[in-house]
């Protein structure tokens, strides 16, 4: 066990049981999510490769345009306000 993990475990072990369980649930959930993403990424390599080849073919054929934020993402609510 690393020193940092040991410190975290010691800190969490001083918490009440309900808070320990909450922290444990968060950690386990994050680990499971990471494993799912890893599996999905590994299983999608063929599709990603095909998409990359198609994108390169479109680029080489002159069928693409440079990214323009205002044109391509007009009033994008996901972009932080006040930034361009």
FILO-256780 format. One record per residue: x, y negated, z of N, C-alpha, C, O, CB in turn. Coordinates in Angstrom, 3 decimals, padded with zeros to 6 digits, always signed. Glycine has a CB too. Layout:
N
NODE,n.east,n.north,n.up,ca.east,ca.north,ca.up,c.east,c.north,c.up,o.east,o.north,o.up,cb.east,cb.north,cb.up
NODE,X,Y,Z,X,Y,Z,X,Y,Z,X,Y,Z,X,Y,Z
...
//
This chain:
84
NODE,n.east,n.north,n.up,ca.east,ca.north,ca.up,c.east,c.north,c.up,o.east,o.north,o.up,cb.east,cb.north,cb.up
NODE,+000.861,+001.173,+000.000,+000.000,+000.000,+000.000,+000.901,-001.228,+000.000,+001.894,-001.281,+000.726,-000.976,-000.002,+001.233
NODE,+000.548,-002.211,-000.818,+001.336,-003.439,-000.856,+001.096,-004.256,+000.409,+000.121,-004.051,+001.131,+000.990,-004.270,-002.109
NODE,+002.013,-005.185,+000.653,+001.867,-006.047,+001.826,+000.606,-006.904,+001.731,-000.090,-007.107,+002.726,+003.100,-006.942,+001.984
NODE,+000.320,-007.399,+000.547,-000.855,-008.240,+000.376,-002.139,-007.449,+000.627,-003.052,-007.937,+001.293,-000.872,-008.844,-001.029
NODE,-002.206,-006.237,+000.098,-003.393,-005.417,+000.321,-003.510,-005.054,+001.800,-004.606,-005.064,+002.359,-003.346,-004.140,-000.546
NODE,-002.398,-004.740,+002.422,-002.426,-004.418,+003.850,-002.919,-005.617,+004.664,-003.690,-005.452,+005.609,-001.025,-003.984,+004.333
NODE,-002.473,-006.823,+004.297,-002.944,-008.032,+004.979,-004.448,-008.200,+004.794,-005.162,-008.526,+005.743,-002.201,-009.276,+004.453
NODE,-004.928,-007.976,+003.566,-006.365,-008.105,+003.290,-007.158,-007.084,+004.093,-008.188,-007.421,+004.677,-006.648,-007.931,+001.785
NODE,-006.691,-005.841,+004.129,-007.387,-004.794,+004.873,-007.420,-005.136,+006.356,-008.455,-004.980,+007.004,-006.712,-003.428,+004.652
NODE,-006.304,-005.599,+006.897,-006.259,-005.979,+008.314,-007.216,-007.136,+008.607,-007.894,-007.147,+009.634,-004.825,-006.367,+008.718
NODE,-007.262,-008.097,+007.704,-008.158,-009.239,+007.890,-009.613,-008.797,+007.856,-010.415,-009.197,+008.699,-007.905,-010.302,+006.815
NODE,-009.942,-007.970,+006.876,-011.318,-007.497,+006.741,-011.702,-006.585,+007.910,-012.852,-006.590,+008.350,-011.499,-006.754,+005.407
NODE,-010.758,-005.816,+008.403,-011.084,-004.885,+009.495,-011.458,-005.616,+010.777,-012.057,-005.020,+011.672,-009.907,-003.955,+009.764
NODE,-011.117,-006.889,+010.881,-011.474,-007.674,+012.065,-012.890,-008.235,+011.964,-013.412,-008.771,+012.942,-010.479,-008.814,+012.262
NODE,-013.503,-008.121,+010.817,-014.855,-008.646,+010.618,-015.890,-007.675,+011.189,-015.589,-006.502,+011.412,-015.125,-008.898,+009.116
NODE,-017.094,-008.159,+011.422,-018.182,-007.258,+011.827,-018.453,-006.225,+010.728,-018.147,-006.452,+009.557,-019.475,-008.067,+012.138
NODE,-019.026,-005.098,+011.122,-019.260,-003.998,+010.182,-020.046,-004.423,+008.943,-019.726,-003.999,+007.833,-019.996,-002.883,+010.880
NODE,-021.060,-005.249,+009.122,-021.875,-005.646,+007.966,-021.052,-006.455,+006.971,-021.228,-006.318,+005.761,-023.097,-006.459,+008.420
NODE,-020.154,-007.299,+007.481,-019.302,-008.088,+006.576,-018.238,-007.202,+005.929,-017.876,-007.409,+004.771,-018.629,-009.255,+007.341
NODE,-017.742,-006.223,+006.669,-016.791,-005.269,+006.079,-017.450,-004.525,+004.926,-016.848,-004.350,+003.866,-016.279,-004.265,+007.145
NODE,-018.684,-004.088,+005.137,-019.402,-003.386,+004.078,-019.648,-004.290,+002.871,-019.582,-003.832,+001.730,-020.729,-002.852,+004.607
NODE,-019.928,-005.556,+003.115,-020.158,-006.495,+002.013,-018.879,-006.669,+001.191,-018.921,-006.665,-000.040,-020.641,-007.864,+002.554
NODE,-017.747,-006.823,+001.876,-016.467,-006.971,+001.167,-016.147,-005.696,+000.392,-015.712,-005.751,-000.758,-015.320,-007.299,+002.162
NODE,-016.364,-004.552,+001.031,-016.106,-003.274,+000.364,-016.978,-003.116,-000.878,-016.514,-002.626,-001.907,-016.352,-002.107,+001.329
NODE,-018.234,-003.529,-000.783,-019.140,-003.439,-001.938,-018.652,-004.303,-003.090,-018.703,-003.884,-004.246,-020.559,-003.857,-001.540
NODE,-018.182,-005.503,-002.782,-017.670,-006.398,-003.825,-016.449,-005.780,-004.496,-016.350,-005.764,-005.722,-017.315,-007.782,-003.234
NODE,-015.524,-005.275,-003.689,-014.303,-004.684,-004.243,-014.641,-003.492,-005.126,-014.150,-003.389,-006.250,-013.345,-004.255,-003.114
NODE,-015.482,-002.587,-004.620,-015.846,-001.402,-005.400,-016.588,-001.770,-006.678,-016.372,-001.159,-007.725,-016.701,-000.464,-004.562
NODE,-017.449,-002.751,-006.592,-018.176,-003.205,-007.771,-017.221,-003.758,-008.827,-017.368,-003.475,-010.016,-019.206,-004.266,-007.383
NODE,-016.254,-004.539,-008.389,-015.275,-005.103,-009.331,-014.432,-004.005,-009.971,-014.156,-004.057,-011.170,-014.362,-006.113,-008.616
NODE,-014.024,-003.021,-009.191,-013.231,-001.918,-009.732,-014.031,-001.109,-010.746,-013.509,-000.724,-011.793,-012.745,-001.007,-008.605
NODE,-015.298,-000.853,-010.433,-016.154,-000.117,-011.362,-016.373,-000.907,-012.651,-016.354,-000.337,-013.742,-017.502,+000.204,-010.705
NODE,-016.579,-002.196,-012.529,-016.778,-003.040,-013.718,-015.524,-003.038,-014.582,-015.616,-002.973,-015.808,-017.144,-004.489,-013.310
NODE,-014.375,-003.108,-013.964,-013.110,-003.095,-014.711,-012.935,-001.771,-015.445,-012.492,-001.747,-016.593,-011.916,-003.339,-013.764
NODE,-013.281,-000.680,-014.787,-013.194,+000.634,-015.432,-014.150,+000.732,-016.616,-013.801,+001.302,-017.649,-013.498,+001.745,-014.422
NODE,-015.363,+000.176,-016.471,-016.326,+000.190,-017.591,-015.791,-000.606,-018.775,-015.876,-000.156,-019.918,-017.692,-000.384,-017.144
NODE,-015.231,-001.811,-018.501,-014.676,-002.622,-019.572,-013.531,-001.901,-020.268,-013.437,-001.913,-021.495,-014.201,-003.962,-019.031
NODE,-012.658,-001.271,-019.480,-011.542,-000.526,-020.067,-012.053,+000.565,-021.001,-011.538,+000.734,-022.106,-010.665,+000.089,-018.964
NODE,-013.061,+001.302,-020.555,-013.611,+002.380,-021.370,-014.271,+001.832,-022.636,-014.078,+002.373,-023.725,-014.623,+003.196,-020.558
NODE,-015.045,+000.767,-022.490,-015.690,+000.168,-023.663,-014.657,-000.339,-024.661,-014.823,-000.168,-025.869,-016.614,-000.978,-023.239
NODE,-013.598,-000.960,-024.164,-012.561,-001.478,-025.043,-011.853,-000.335,-025.769,-011.613,-000.420,-026.974,-011.549,-002.315,-024.246
NODE,-011.520,+000.731,-025.046,-010.854,+001.875,-025.669,-011.735,+002.513,-026.736,-011.243,+002.929,-027.785,-010.479,+002.912,-024.612
NODE,-013.039,+002.593,-026.468,-013.930,+003.254,-027.416,-014.310,+002.369,-028.600,-014.950,+002.838,-029.541,-015.177,+003.702,-026.709
NODE,-013.925,+001.109,-028.562,-014.299,+000.207,-029.652,-013.132,-000.140,-030.569,-013.267,-001.018,-031.422,-014.882,-001.059,-029.085
NODE,-012.003,+000.519,-030.416,-010.826,+000.180,-031.209,-011.061,+000.306,-032.711,-010.594,-000.536,-033.478,-009.674,+001.057,-030.808
NODE,-011.767,+001.329,-033.137,-012.029,+001.500,-034.570,-012.856,+000.343,-035.113,-012.562,-000.191,-036.183,-012.750,+002.831,-034.833
NODE,-013.885,-000.039,-034.378,-014.752,-001.135,-034.808,-013.973,-002.452,-034.806,-014.098,-003.250,-035.735,-015.996,-001.240,-033.891
NODE,-013.177,-002.678,-033.770,-012.380,-003.913,-033.713,-011.375,-003.975,-034.859,-011.158,-005.036,-035.445,-011.643,-004.015,-032.366
NODE,-010.768,-002.845,-035.173,-009.829,-002.800,-036.294,-010.513,-003.133,-037.613,-009.979,-003.888,-038.425,-009.178,-001.427,-036.381
NODE,-011.697,-002.567,-037.820,-012.470,-002.847,-039.030,-012.831,-004.323,-039.112,-012.702,-004.937,-040.172,-013.741,-001.991,-039.066
NODE,-013.283,-004.896,-037.999,-013.643,-006.314,-037.986,-012.433,-007.195,-038.285,-012.546,-008.196,-038.992,-014.249,-006.696,-036.633
NODE,-011.277,-006.818,-037.744,-010.059,-007.591,-037.998,-009.683,-007.529,-039.476,-009.322,-008.547,-040.068,-008.897,-007.069,-037.130
NODE,-009.764,-006.344,-040.072,-009.458,-006.213,-041.506,-010.416,-007.033,-042.360,-010.002,-007.685,-043.318,-009.516,-004.741,-041.932
NODE,-011.710,-006.996,-042.005,-012.694,-007.776,-042.757,-012.419,-009.277,-042.626,-012.540,-010.022,-043.598,-014.119,-007.452,-042.271
NODE,-012.050,-009.713,-041.425,-011.753,-011.128,-041.224,-010.542,-011.551,-042.044,-010.544,-012.630,-042.636,-011.514,-011.420,-039.741
NODE,-009.514,-010.719,-042.086,-008.335,-011.044,-042.893,-008.674,-011.090,-044.381,-008.189,-011.963,-045.100,-007.220,-010.021,-042.642
NODE,-009.497,-010.163,-044.842,-009.907,-010.166,-046.249,-010.671,-011.448,-046.585,-010.449,-012.051,-047.634,-010.777,-008.930,-046.561
NODE,-011.569,-011.858,-045.691,-012.320,-013.097,-045.924,-011.383,-014.299,-045.936,-011.544,-015.206,-046.753,-013.409,-013.284,-044.847
NODE,-010.411,-014.308,-045.040,-009.449,-015.411,-044.988,-008.641,-015.473,-046.280,-008.490,-016.538,-046.879,-008.506,-015.254,-043.775
NODE,-008.130,-014.336,-046.699,-007.311,-014.277,-047.915,-008.121,-014.634,-049.161,-007.566,-015.147,-050.132,-006.704,-012.883,-048.075
NODE,-009.417,-014.369,-049.140,-010.288,-014.681,-050.276,-010.774,-016.131,-050.234,-011.532,-016.559,-051.104,-011.487,-013.732,-050.296
NODE,-010.340,-016.880,-049.228,-010.750,-018.278,-049.122,-012.188,-018.458,-048.666,-012.808,-019.487,-048.936,-010.566,-018.955,-050.437
NODE,-012.714,-017.462,-047.976,-014.109,-017.511,-047.549,-014.271,-018.001,-046.114,-015.345,-017.859,-045.529,-014.733,-016.147,-047.688
NODE,-013.231,-018.566,-045.550,-013.300,-019.054,-044.172,-013.027,-020.548,-044.139,-012.525,-021.120,-045.106,-012.297,-018.303,-043.269
NODE,-013.360,-021.173,-043.019,-013.100,-022.601,-042.834,-012.503,-022.796,-041.449,-012.781,-022.015,-040.540,-014.406,-023.452,-043.011
NODE,-011.687,-023.829,-041.278,-011.137,-024.098,-039.947,-012.262,-024.350,-038.943,-013.326,-024.861,-039.290,-010.179,-025.308,-039.990
NODE,-012.002,-023.985,-037.716,-012.966,-024.202,-036.637,-013.111,-025.692,-036.382,-012.122,-026.411,-036.236,-012.529,-023.467,-035.344
NODE,-014.350,-026.143,-036.330,-014.652,-027.533,-035.971,-015.673,-027.474,-034.846,-016.817,-027.070,-035.055,-015.197,-028.370,-037.213
NODE,-015.255,-027.877,-033.652,-016.109,-027.740,-032.478,-017.461,-028.413,-032.647,-018.490,-027.812,-032.336,-015.417,-028.308,-031.277
NODE,-017.479,-029.633,-033.129,-018.749,-030.350,-033.254,-019.676,-029.680,-034.259,-020.888,-029.641,-034.047,-018.500,-031.794,-033.665
NODE,-019.134,-029.160,-035.333,-019.950,-028.496,-036.348,-020.355,-027.087,-035.899,-021.514,-026.694,-036.030,-019.189,-028.426,-037.681
NODE,-019.390,-026.339,-035.372,-019.612,-024.931,-035.071,-020.296,-024.685,-033.726,-020.906,-023.637,-033.516,-018.308,-024.209,-035.099
NODE,-020.189,-025.666,-032.810,-020.794,-025.520,-031.494,-021.516,-026.806,-031.103,-021.162,-027.439,-030.109,-019.728,-025.158,-030.443
NODE,-022.512,-027.189,-031.869,-023.200,-028.444,-031.554,-023.957,-028.340,-030.230,-024.704,-027.392,-029.992,-024.168,-028.822,-032.686
NODE,-023.744,-029.331,-029.390,-024.445,-029.398,-028.101,-024.425,-028.063,-027.387,-025.433,-027.617,-026.840,-025.884,-029.850,-028.300
NODE,-023.260,-027.432,-027.401,-023.090,-026.134,-026.762,-023.167,-026.308,-025.251,-022.306,-026.954,-024.652,-021.743,-025.482,-027.175
NODE,-024.180,-025.743,-024.644,-024.387,-025.915,-023.209,-023.342,-025.188,-022.389,-023.213,-025.445,-021.192,-025.760,-025.434,-022.820
NODE,-022.590,-024.284,-023.005,-021.559,-023.566,-022.263,-020.292,-024.384,-022.115,-019.483,-024.115,-021.226,-021.243,-022.257,-022.942
NODE,-020.105,-025.379,-022.970,-018.919,-026.216,-022.907,-019.071,-027.228,-021.796,-020.118,-027.866,-021.687,-018.667,-026.918,-024.245
NODE,-018.031,-027.396,-020.949,-018.140,-028.398,-019.872,-018.370,-029.795,-020.435,-017.784,-030.170,-021.451,-016.872,-028.391,-019.002
NODE,-019.218,-030.553,-019.775,-019.516,-031.915,-020.215,-018.294,-032.798,-020.031,-017.518,-032.612,-019.094,-020.718,-032.492,-019.442
NODE,-018.129,-033.759,-020.931,-017.026,-034.710,-020.833,-015.746,-034.215,-021.445,-014.728,-034.905,-021.393,-016.780,-035.053,-019.420
NODE,-015.771,-033.017,-022.033,-014.580,-032.484,-022.695,-014.875,-032.260,-024.159,-016.011,-031.965,-024.532,-014.112,-031.173,-022.033
NODE,-013.875,-032.396,-024.976,-014.040,-032.162,-026.413,-013.250,-030.973,-026.839,-013.260,-030.615,-028.016,-013.622,-033.374,-027.220
//
